[in-house]
Amino acid sequence: GKITYPFLGVQYVIITSDIQKEQKLPVDHGALIISSQDGSSAVVPNSPASKAGLKGGDIILQLGSQDITKDIPLADLIQKHQIGENITLTILRDGKQMNISVVLGER
């Protein structure tokens, strides 16, 4: 057998009060989708996240009804779900909050 993990396909930093100030963000929690230092894409091409329309600069505030914080990071919440499961992310984009539905893939 093999071990499989659910996969969203974003690179992010967890927002803390320091990051909120540094990036001038409107919220003090969530996962800011951002490119990594090596320049790789914030959203993995052809990933569940890209198919759902997520993009760099989006802030994922919640997965389902659970807030994303440094104590409850996005990765931990994703691991509680199954490959192929449809999840709802609450995101903040350009000051507007919206819900996006994503079907988790396999890493």
N, CA, C and O atoms as a Tinker XYZ file with bonds, in Angstrom:
   428  protein
     1  N      0.824000   -1.194000    0.000000    73     2
     2  CA     0.000000    0.000000    0.000000    64     1     3
     3  C      0.861000    1.247000    0.000000    63     2     4     5
     4  O      2.086000    1.192000    0.110000    81     3
     5  N      0.181000    2.365000   -0.126000    73     3     6
     6  CA     0.895000    3.633000   -0.081000    64     5     7
     7  C      0.110000    4.616000    0.759000    63     6     8     9
     8  O     -1.107000    4.505000    0.913000    81     7
     9  N      0.838000    5.585000    1.299000    73     7    10
    10  CA     0.198000    6.625000    2.100000    64     9    11
    11  C     -0.115000    7.794000    1.172000    63    10    12    13
    12  O      0.753000    8.260000    0.434000    81    11
    13  N     -1.351000    8.259000    1.214000    73    11    14
    14  CA    -1.726000    9.393000    0.384000    64    13    15
    15  C     -2.135000   10.560000    1.279000    63    14    16    17
    16  O     -2.624000   10.377000    2.394000    81    15
    17  N     -1.918000   11.759000    0.755000    73    15    18
    18  CA    -2.247000   12.977000    1.493000    64    17    19
    19  C     -3.104000   13.880000    0.628000    63    18    20    21
    20  O     -2.855000   14.007000   -0.571000    81    19
    21  N     -4.114000   14.512000    1.221000    73    19    22
    22  CA    -4.894000   15.482000    0.461000    64    21    23
    23  C     -4.024000   16.699000    0.137000    63    22    24    25
    24  O     -3.109000   17.034000    0.888000    81    23
    25  N     -4.318000   17.354000   -0.989000    73    23    26
    26  CA    -3.451000   18.395000   -1.543000    64    25    27
    27  C     -4.299000   19.549000   -2.054000    63    26    28    29
    28  O     -5.264000   19.346000   -2.791000    81    27
    29  N     -3.929000   20.767000   -1.654000    73    27    30
    30  CA    -4.606000   21.969000   -2.144000    64    29    31
    31  C     -3.789000   22.638000   -3.244000    63    30    32    33
    32  O     -4.328000   22.978000   -4.298000    81    31
    33  N     -2.495000   22.828000   -3.005000    73    31    34
    34  CA    -1.628000   23.383000   -4.041000    64    33    35
    35  C     -1.356000   24.869000   -3.925000    63    34    36    37
    36  O     -1.321000   25.579000   -4.930000    81    35
    37  N     -1.160000   25.347000   -2.686000    73    35    38
    38  CA    -0.787000   26.748000   -2.502000    64    37    39
    39  C      0.428000   26.839000   -1.586000    63    38    40    41
    40  O      0.631000   26.000000   -0.709000    81    39
    41  N      1.230000   27.878000   -1.809000    73    39    42
    42  CA     2.281000   28.236000   -0.861000    64    41    43
    43  C      1.746000   29.427000   -0.086000    63    42    44    45
    44  O      1.117000   30.320000   -0.654000    81    43
    45  N      1.997000   29.433000    1.208000    73    43    46
    46  CA     1.412000   30.499000    2.020000    64    45    47
    47  C      2.249000   30.756000    3.252000    63    46    48    49
    48  O      3.118000   29.962000    3.615000    81    47
    49  N      1.971000   31.886000    3.891000    73    47    50
    50  CA     2.492000   32.173000    5.220000    64    49    51
    51  C      1.284000   32.388000    6.120000    63    50    52    53
    52  O      0.280000   32.969000    5.707000    81    51
    53  N      1.396000   31.913000    7.352000    73    51    54
    54  CA     0.337000   32.153000    8.332000    64    53    55
    55  C      0.468000   33.604000    8.799000    63    54    56    57
    56  O      1.557000   34.057000    9.153000    81    55
    57  N     -0.635000   34.310000    8.794000    73    55    58
    58  CA    -0.619000   35.724000    9.172000    64    57    59
    59  C     -0.573000   35.850000   10.700000    63    58    60    61
    60  O     -1.399000   35.289000   11.419000    81    59
    61  N      0.414000   36.599000   11.157000    73    59    62
    62  CA     0.542000   36.967000   12.564000    64    61    63
    63  C      0.405000   38.485000   12.624000    63    62    64    65
    64  O      0.310000   39.137000   11.584000    81    63
    65  N      0.395000   39.052000   13.823000    73    63    66
    66  CA     0.281000   40.511000   13.909000    64    65    67
    67  C      1.480000   41.186000   13.243000    63    66    68    69
    68  O      1.333000   42.257000   12.654000    81    67
    69  N      2.679000   40.569000   13.331000    73    67    70
    70  CA     3.865000   41.141000   12.677000    64    69    71
    71  C      3.703000   41.150000   11.159000    63    70    72    73
    72  O      3.970000   42.158000   10.504000    81    71
    73  N      3.267000   40.025000   10.607000    73    71    74
    74  CA     3.082000   39.939000    9.149000    64    73    75
    75  C      1.953000   40.870000    8.713000    63    74    76    77
    76  O      2.023000   41.475000    7.644000    81    75
    77  N      0.916000   40.985000    9.539000    73    75    78
    78  CA    -0.179000   41.892000    9.215000    64    77    79
    79  C      0.350000   43.321000    9.058000    63    78    80    81
    80  O      0.000000   44.013000    8.102000    81    79
    81  N      1.193000   43.759000    9.998000    73    79    82
    82  CA     1.752000   45.119000    9.938000    64    81    83
    83  C      2.693000   45.261000    8.743000    63    82    84    85
    84  O      2.603000   46.222000    7.979000    81    83
    85  N      3.595000   44.296000    8.595000    73    83    86
    86  CA     4.605000   44.331000    7.540000    64    85    87
    87  C      3.963000   44.394000    6.147000    63    86    88    89
    88  O      4.411000   45.154000    5.289000    81    87
    89  N      2.913000   43.591000    5.928000    73    87    90
    90  CA     2.273000   43.511000    4.608000    64    89    91
    91  C      1.064000   44.450000    4.482000    63    90    92    93
    92  O      0.425000   44.515000    3.432000    81    91
    93  N      0.759000   45.185000    5.582000    73    91    94
    94  CA    -0.397000   46.093000    5.613000    64    93    95
    95  C     -1.694000   45.353000    5.259000    63    94    96    97
    96  O     -2.451000   45.779000    4.387000    81    95
    97  N     -1.928000   44.243000    5.952000    73    95    98
    98  CA    -3.096000   43.404000    5.688000    64    97    99
    99  C     -4.269000   43.831000    6.554000    63    98   100   101
   100  O     -4.073000   44.351000    7.653000    81    99
   101  N     -5.499000   43.616000    6.065000    73    99   102
   102  CA    -6.685000   44.027000    6.823000    64   101   103
   103  C     -7.085000   43.046000    7.928000    63   102   104   105
   104  O     -7.992000   43.347000    8.704000    81   103
   105  N     -6.440000   41.892000    8.021000    73   103   106
   106  CA    -6.797000   40.875000    9.010000    64   105   107
   107  C     -5.548000   40.395000    9.746000    63   106   108   109
   108  O     -4.429000   40.542000    9.252000    81   107
   109  N     -5.754000   39.816000   10.944000    73   107   110
   110  CA    -4.614000   39.343000   11.745000    64   109   111
   111  C     -4.561000   37.824000   11.842000    63   110   112   113
   112  O     -3.858000   37.277000   12.691000    81   111
   113  N     -5.306000   37.139000   10.970000    73   111   114
   114  CA    -5.267000   35.671000   10.936000    64   113   115
   115  C     -5.496000   35.223000    9.491000    63   114   116   117
   116  O     -5.880000   36.012000    8.628000    81   115
   117  N     -5.252000   33.947000    9.259000    73   115   118
   118  CA    -5.454000   33.398000    7.914000    64   117   119
   119  C     -4.146000   32.969000    7.288000    63   118   120   121
   120  O     -3.083000   33.055000    7.904000    81   119
   121  N     -4.241000   32.505000    6.048000    73   119   122
   122  CA    -3.073000   32.049000    5.290000    64   121   123
   123  C     -2.965000   32.928000    4.048000    63   122   124   125
   124  O     -3.831000   32.886000    3.174000    81   123
   125  N     -1.901000   33.723000    3.973000    73   123   126
   126  CA    -1.655000   34.600000    2.828000    64   125   127
   127  C     -0.956000   33.797000    1.744000    63   126   128   129
   128  O      0.157000   33.309000    1.943000    81   127
   129  N     -1.615000   33.659000    0.588000    73   127   130
   130  CA    -1.024000   32.915000   -0.527000    64   129   131
   131  C      0.052000   33.794000   -1.145000    63   130   132   133
   132  O     -0.216000   34.910000   -1.588000    81   131
   133  N      1.279000   33.270000   -1.167000    73   131   134
   134  CA     2.433000   34.081000   -1.547000    64   133   135
   135  C      3.501000   33.196000   -2.190000    63   134   136   137
   136  O      3.672000   32.041000   -1.800000    81   135
   137  N      4.211000   33.735000   -3.165000    73   135   138
   138  CA     5.307000   32.992000   -3.803000    64   137   139
   139  C      6.431000   32.779000   -2.796000    63   138   140   141
   140  O      6.635000   33.599000   -1.901000    81   139
   141  N      7.154000   31.680000   -2.947000    73   139   142
   142  CA     8.251000   31.408000   -2.019000    64   141   143
   143  C      9.492000   32.198000   -2.418000    63   142   144   145
   144  O      9.542000   32.803000   -3.490000    81   143
   145  N     10.487000   32.183000   -1.544000    73   143   146
   146  CA    11.736000   32.922000   -1.775000    64   145   147
   147  C     12.420000   32.486000   -3.075000    63   146   148   149
   148  O     13.062000   33.300000   -3.739000    81   147
   149  N     12.285000   31.203000   -3.442000    73   147   150
   150  CA    12.958000   30.722000   -4.654000    64   149   151
   151  C     12.195000   31.090000   -5.925000    63   150   152   153
   152  O     12.593000   30.723000   -7.031000    81   151
   153  N     11.085000   31.824000   -5.749000    73   151   154
   154  CA    10.356000   32.320000   -6.915000    64   153   155
   155  C      9.335000   31.353000   -7.479000    63   154   156   157
   156  O      8.698000   31.655000   -8.488000    81   155
   157  N      9.159000   30.177000   -6.842000    73   155   158
   158  CA     8.153000   29.251000   -7.365000    64   157   159
   159  C      6.760000   29.844000   -7.139000    63   158   160   161
   160  O      6.545000   30.649000   -6.233000    81   159
   161  N      5.842000   29.428000   -7.974000    73   159   162
   162  CA     4.506000   30.021000   -8.015000    64   161   163
   163  C      3.762000   29.882000   -6.697000    63   162   164   165
   164  O      3.886000   28.869000   -6.008000    81   163
   165  N      2.978000   30.922000   -6.343000    73   163   166
   166  CA     2.174000   30.908000   -5.127000    64   165   167
   167  C      1.106000   29.820000   -5.209000    63   166   168   169
   168  O      0.772000   29.188000   -4.208000    81   167
   169  N      0.572000   29.609000   -6.426000    73   167   170
   170  CA    -0.441000   28.576000   -6.649000    64   169   171
   171  C      0.139000   27.579000   -7.658000    63   170   172   173
   172  O      0.536000   27.956000   -8.761000    81   171
   173  N      0.180000   26.317000   -7.268000    73   171   174
   174  CA     0.754000   25.276000   -8.130000    64   173   175
   175  C     -0.116000   25.123000   -9.385000    63   174   176   177
   176  O     -1.327000   24.932000   -9.273000    81   175
   177  N      0.496000   25.207000  -10.589000    73   175   178
   178  CA    -0.282000   25.041000  -11.825000    64   177   179
   179  C     -1.017000   23.699000  -11.856000    63   178   180   181
   180  O     -0.473000   22.679000  -11.433000    81   179
   181  N     -2.249000   23.704000  -12.355000    73   179   182
   182  CA    -3.099000   22.518000  -12.484000    64   181   183
   183  C     -3.439000   21.845000  -11.156000    63   182   184   185
   184  O     -3.878000   20.695000  -11.140000    81   183
   185  N     -3.239000   22.550000  -10.049000    73   183   186
   186  CA    -3.581000   21.999000   -8.731000    64   185   187
   187  C     -5.053000   22.278000   -8.446000    63   186   188   189
   188  O     -5.687000   23.061000   -9.153000    81   187
   189  N     -5.602000   21.634000   -7.404000    73   187   190
   190  CA    -6.982000   21.959000   -7.016000    64   189   191
   191  C     -7.173000   23.464000   -6.774000    63   190   192   193
   192  O     -8.210000   24.025000   -7.129000    81   191
   193  N     -6.174000   24.111000   -6.171000    73   191   194
   194  CA    -6.278000   25.555000   -5.896000    64   193   195
   195  C     -6.363000   26.370000   -7.185000    63   194   196   197
   196  O     -7.158000   27.305000   -7.280000    81   195
   197  N     -5.537000   26.011000   -8.184000    73   195   198
   198  CA    -5.579000   26.774000   -9.439000    64   197   199
   199  C     -6.885000   26.527000  -10.182000    63   198   200   201
   200  O     -7.436000   27.445000  -10.789000    81   199
   201  N     -7.388000   25.287000  -10.138000    73   199   202
   202  CA    -8.664000   24.979000  -10.795000    64   201   203
   203  C     -9.824000   25.728000  -10.142000    63   202   204   205
   204  O    -10.811000   26.056000  -10.800000    81   203
   205  N     -9.694000   25.999000   -8.817000    73   203   206
   206  CA   -10.744000   26.720000   -8.090000    64   205   207
   207  C    -10.615000   28.236000   -8.246000    63   206   208   209
   208  O    -11.499000   28.981000   -7.824000    81   207
   209  N     -9.512000   28.693000   -8.854000    73   207   210
   210  CA    -9.346000   30.119000   -9.095000    64   209   211
   211  C     -8.616000   30.884000   -8.010000    63   210   212   213
   212  O     -8.628000   32.115000   -8.022000    81   211
   213  N     -7.980000   30.195000   -7.069000    73   211   214
   214  CA    -7.190000   30.898000   -6.065000    64   213   215
   215  C     -5.977000   31.540000   -6.720000    63   214   216   217
   216  O     -5.444000   31.017000   -7.699000    81   215
   217  N     -5.537000   32.682000   -6.176000    73   215   218
   218  CA    -4.361000   33.329000   -6.740000    64   217   219
   219  C     -3.526000   33.992000   -5.661000    63   218   220   221
   220  O     -3.990000   34.217000   -4.543000    81   219
   221  N     -2.281000   34.303000   -6.016000    73   219   222
   222  CA    -1.377000   34.968000   -5.088000    64   221   223
   223  C     -2.002000   36.249000   -4.560000    63   222   224   225
   224  O     -2.629000   37.003000   -5.304000    81   223
   225  N     -1.824000   36.486000   -3.267000    73   223   226
   226  CA    -2.406000   37.670000   -2.643000    64   225   227
   227  C     -3.725000   37.385000   -1.955000    63   226   228   229
   228  O     -4.150000   38.156000   -1.095000    81   227
   229  N     -4.392000   36.274000   -2.323000    73   227   230
   230  CA    -5.617000   35.887000   -1.615000    64   229   231
   231  C     -5.239000   35.507000   -0.178000    63   230   232   233
   232  O     -4.143000   35.009000    0.080000    81   231
   233  N     -6.159000   35.752000    0.734000    73   231   234
   234  CA    -5.976000   35.324000    2.117000    64   233   235
   235  C     -7.065000   34.299000    2.426000    63   234   236   237
   236  O     -8.255000   34.605000    2.360000    81   235
   237  N     -6.643000   33.078000    2.763000    73   235   238
   238  CA    -7.613000   32.052000    3.153000    64   237   239
   239  C     -7.892000   32.256000    4.637000    63   238   240   241
   240  O     -7.010000   32.067000    5.475000    81   239
   241  N     -9.121000   32.641000    4.955000    73   239   242
   242  CA    -9.506000   32.937000    6.343000    64   241   243
   243  C     -9.995000   31.700000    7.080000    63   242   244   245
   244  O     -9.688000   31.501000    8.256000    81   243
   245  N    -10.772000   30.858000    6.366000    73   243   246
   246  CA   -11.369000   29.683000    6.999000    64   245   247
   247  C    -11.392000   28.508000    6.035000    63   246   248   249
   248  O    -11.465000   28.678000    4.818000    81   247
   249  N    -11.326000   27.309000    6.610000    73   247   250
   250  CA   -11.638000   26.084000    5.881000    64   249   251
   251  C    -12.877000   25.556000    6.577000    63   250   252   253
   252  O    -12.833000   25.210000    7.758000    81   251
   253  N    -13.987000   25.493000    5.846000    73   251   254
   254  CA   -15.260000   25.174000    6.483000    64   253   255
   255  C    -15.591000   26.298000    7.452000    63   254   256   257
   256  O    -15.599000   27.468000    7.072000    81   255
   257  N    -15.865000   25.943000    8.706000    73   255   258
   258  CA   -16.189000   26.977000    9.698000    64   257   259
   259  C    -15.007000   27.250000   10.633000    63   258   260   261
   260  O    -15.143000   27.988000   11.609000    81   259
   261  N    -13.849000   26.655000   10.331000    73   259   262
   262  CA   -12.681000   26.766000   11.210000    64   261   263
   263  C    -11.752000   27.894000   10.758000    63   262   264   265
   264  O    -11.270000   27.889000    9.625000    81   263
   265  N    -11.500000   28.869000   11.655000    73   263   266
   266  CA   -10.543000   29.938000   11.358000    64   265   267
   267  C     -9.142000   29.358000   11.213000    63   266   268   269
   268  O     -8.782000   28.405000   11.903000    81   267
   269  N     -8.357000   29.937000   10.314000    73   267   270
   270  CA    -6.965000   29.545000   10.145000    64   269   271
   271  C     -6.113000   30.512000   10.970000    63   270   272   273
   272  O     -6.163000   31.727000   10.779000    81   271
   273  N     -5.329000   29.941000   11.894000    73   271   274
   274  CA    -4.480000   30.737000   12.783000    64   273   275
   275  C     -3.127000   30.047000   12.888000    63   274   276   277
   276  O     -2.923000   28.968000   12.333000    81   275
   277  N     -2.194000   30.690000   13.616000    73   275   278
   278  CA    -0.896000   30.021000   13.777000    64   277   279
   279  C     -1.031000   28.743000   14.603000    63   278   280   281
   280  O     -0.235000   27.817000   14.449000    81   279
   281  N     -2.036000   28.690000   15.479000    73   279   282
   282  CA    -2.263000   27.479000   16.276000    64   281   283
   283  C     -3.023000   26.404000   15.498000    63   282   284   285
   284  O     -2.907000   25.215000   15.791000    81   283
   285  N     -3.793000   26.832000   14.513000    73   283   286
   286  CA    -4.560000   25.899000   13.670000    64   285   287
   287  C     -4.238000   26.237000   12.210000    63   286   288   289
   288  O     -5.040000   26.877000   11.531000    81   287
   289  N     -3.056000   25.804000   11.725000    73   287   290
   290  CA    -2.654000   26.168000   10.365000    64   289   291
   291  C     -3.444000   25.424000    9.285000    63   290   292   293
   292  O     -4.046000   24.380000    9.535000    81   291
   293  N     -3.422000   25.981000    8.105000    73   291   294
   294  CA    -4.139000   25.418000    6.960000    64   293   295
   295  C     -3.765000   23.960000    6.715000    63   294   296   297
   296  O     -4.642000   23.126000    6.490000    81   295
   297  N     -2.478000   23.647000    6.757000    73   295   298
   298  CA    -2.031000   22.273000    6.471000    64   297   299
   299  C     -2.681000   21.265000    7.418000    63   298   300   301
   300  O     -3.081000   20.180000    6.995000    81   299
   301  N     -2.788000   21.627000    8.710000    73   299   302
   302  CA    -3.407000   20.715000    9.680000    64   301   303
   303  C     -4.879000   20.477000    9.344000    63   302   304   305
   304  O     -5.376000   19.357000    9.459000    81   303
   305  N     -5.568000   21.538000    8.930000    73   303   306
   306  CA    -6.988000   21.400000    8.587000    64   305   307
   307  C     -7.176000   20.555000    7.333000    63   306   308   309
   308  O     -8.100000   19.743000    7.264000    81   307
   309  N     -6.309000   20.739000    6.346000    73   307   310
   310  CA    -6.414000   19.954000    5.110000    64   309   311
   311  C     -6.222000   18.464000    5.404000    63   310   312   313
   312  O     -6.895000   17.621000    4.812000    81   311
   313  N     -5.301000   18.144000    6.321000    73   311   314
   314  CA    -5.021000   16.733000    6.637000    64   313   315
   315  C     -6.220000   16.021000    7.245000    63   314   316   317
   316  O     -6.268000   14.791000    7.242000    81   315
   317  N     -7.192000   16.768000    7.768000    73   315   318
   318  CA    -8.382000   16.154000    8.364000    64   317   319
   319  C     -9.422000   15.772000    7.305000    63   318   320   321
   320  O    -10.473000   15.220000    7.630000    81   319
   321  N     -9.123000   16.067000    6.052000    73   319   322
   322  CA   -10.058000   15.781000    4.962000    64   321   323
   323  C     -9.492000   14.700000    4.050000    63   322   324   325
   324  O     -8.330000   14.310000    4.160000    81   323
   325  N    -10.352000   14.225000    3.140000    73   323   326
   326  CA    -9.977000   13.120000    2.257000    64   325   327
   327  C     -9.693000   13.636000    0.839000    63   326   328   329
   328  O    -10.216000   14.670000    0.423000    81   327
   329  N     -8.857000   12.896000    0.115000    73   327   330
   330  CA    -8.630000   13.173000   -1.301000    64   329   331
   331  C     -9.971000   13.055000   -2.023000    63   330   332   333
   332  O    -10.718000   12.102000   -1.800000    81   331
   333  N    -10.272000   14.021000   -2.883000    73   331   334
   334  CA   -11.531000   14.008000   -3.613000    64   333   335
   335  C    -12.674000   14.682000   -2.866000    63   334   336   337
   336  O    -13.760000   14.859000   -3.419000    81   335
   337  N    -12.435000   15.059000   -1.609000    73   335   338
   338  CA   -13.471000   15.724000   -0.819000    64   337   339
   339  C    -13.616000   17.174000   -1.261000    63   338   340   341
   340  O    -12.634000   17.845000   -1.575000    81   339
   341  N    -14.854000   17.642000   -1.278000    73   339   342
   342  CA   -15.151000   19.024000   -1.626000    64   341   343
   343  C    -15.138000   19.855000   -0.349000    63   342   344   345
   344  O    -15.927000   19.608000    0.563000    81   343
   345  N    -14.239000   20.846000   -0.280000    73   343   346
   346  CA   -14.159000   21.711000    0.893000    64   345   347
   347  C    -14.527000   23.141000    0.497000    63   346   348   349
   348  O    -14.455000   23.510000   -0.675000    81   347
   349  N    -14.918000   23.930000    1.479000    73   347   350
   350  CA   -15.222000   25.340000    1.231000    64   349   351
   351  C    -14.199000   26.199000    1.952000    63   350   352   353
   352  O    -14.002000   26.072000    3.161000    81   351
   353  N    -13.549000   27.079000    1.189000    73   351   354
   354  CA   -12.603000   28.028000    1.761000    64   353   355
   355  C    -13.247000   29.405000    1.758000    63   354   356   357
   356  O    -13.841000   29.816000    0.761000    81   355
   357  N    -13.131000   30.115000    2.869000    73   355   358
   358  CA   -13.539000   31.516000    2.915000    64   357   359
   359  C    -12.271000   32.325000    2.674000    63   358   360   361
   360  O    -11.306000   32.216000    3.431000    81   359
   361  N    -12.277000   33.137000    1.618000    73   359   362
   362  CA   -11.083000   33.904000    1.285000    64   361   363
   363  C    -11.396000   35.394000    1.272000    63   362   364   365
   364  O    -12.549000   35.814000    1.170000    81   363
   365  N    -10.329000   36.172000    1.380000    73   363   366
   366  CA   -10.404000   37.616000    1.262000    64   365   367
   367  C     -9.587000   37.998000    0.036000    63   366   368   369
   368  O     -8.392000   37.709000   -0.036000    81   367
   369  N    -10.229000   38.646000   -0.923000    73   367   370
   370  CA    -9.542000   39.087000   -2.150000    64   369   371
   371  C     -9.971000   40.523000   -2.427000    63   370   372   373
   372  O    -11.161000   40.816000   -2.548000    81   371
   373  N     -8.998000   41.404000   -2.523000    73   371   374
   374  CA    -9.272000   42.823000   -2.814000    64   373   375
   375  C    -10.316000   43.398000   -1.855000    63   374   376   377
   376  O    -11.192000   44.157000   -2.270000    81   375
   377  N    -10.221000   43.035000   -0.573000    73   375   378
   378  CA   -11.130000   43.574000    0.429000    64   377   379
   379  C    -12.505000   42.932000    0.471000    63   378   380   381
   380  O    -13.340000   43.316000    1.289000    81   379
   381  N    -12.758000   41.946000   -0.409000    73   379   382
   382  CA   -14.067000   41.286000   -0.432000    64   381   383
   383  C    -13.924000   39.852000    0.055000    63   382   384   385
   384  O    -13.015000   39.127000   -0.351000    81   383
   385  N    -14.848000   39.453000    0.942000    73   383   386
   386  CA   -14.845000   38.081000    1.440000    64   385   387
   387  C    -15.724000   37.230000    0.525000    63   386   388   389
   388  O    -16.812000   37.654000    0.134000    81   387
   389  N    -15.253000   36.034000    0.187000    73   387   390
   390  CA   -16.037000   35.130000   -0.665000    64   389   391
   391  C    -15.733000   33.690000   -0.296000    63   390   392   393
   392  O    -14.703000   33.380000    0.302000    81   391
   393  N    -16.665000   32.816000   -0.671000    73   391   394
   394  CA   -16.465000   31.379000   -0.457000    64   393   395
   395  C    -16.097000   30.729000   -1.785000    63   394   396   397
   396  O    -16.687000   31.017000   -2.826000    81   395
   397  N    -15.109000   29.846000   -1.720000    73   395   398
   398  CA   -14.669000   29.115000   -2.912000    64   397   399
   399  C    -14.705000   27.633000   -2.578000    63   398   400   401
   400  O    -14.223000   27.206000   -1.529000    81   399
   401  N    -15.276000   26.865000   -3.474000    73   399   402
   402  CA   -15.359000   25.426000   -3.308000    64   401   403
   403  C    -14.176000   24.771000   -4.013000    63   402   404   405
   404  O    -13.873000   25.104000   -5.158000    81   403
   405  N    -13.509000   23.845000   -3.338000    73   403   406
   406  CA   -12.311000   23.187000   -3.888000    64   405   407
   407  C    -12.437000   21.681000   -3.651000    63   406   408   409
   408  O    -12.826000   21.246000   -2.567000    81   407
   409  N    -12.105000   20.892000   -4.670000    73   407   410
   410  CA   -12.015000   19.442000   -4.503000    64   409   411
   411  C    -10.553000   19.102000   -4.277000    63   410   412   413
   412  O     -9.715000   19.348000   -5.145000    81   411
   413  N    -10.242000   18.538000   -3.116000    73   411   414
   414  CA    -8.849000   18.232000   -2.767000    64   413   415
   415  C     -8.282000   17.144000   -3.683000    63   414   416   417
   416  O     -8.957000   16.164000   -3.998000    81   415
   417  N     -7.041000   17.337000   -4.097000    73   415   418
   418  CA    -6.333000   16.357000   -4.925000    64   417   419
   419  C     -5.417000   15.509000   -4.074000    63   418   420   421
   420  O     -5.461000   15.565000   -2.845000    81   419
   421  N     -4.585000   14.721000   -4.736000    73   419   422
   422  CA    -3.618000   13.868000   -4.043000    64   421   423
   423  C     -2.234000   14.429000   -4.241000    63   422   424   425
   424  O     -1.842000   14.766000   -5.358000    81   423
   425  N     -1.476000   14.531000   -3.128000    73   423   426
   426  CA    -0.119000   15.059000   -3.214000    64   425   427
   427  C      0.791000   14.001000   -3.771000    63   426   428
   428  O      1.989000   14.237000   -3.928000    81   427
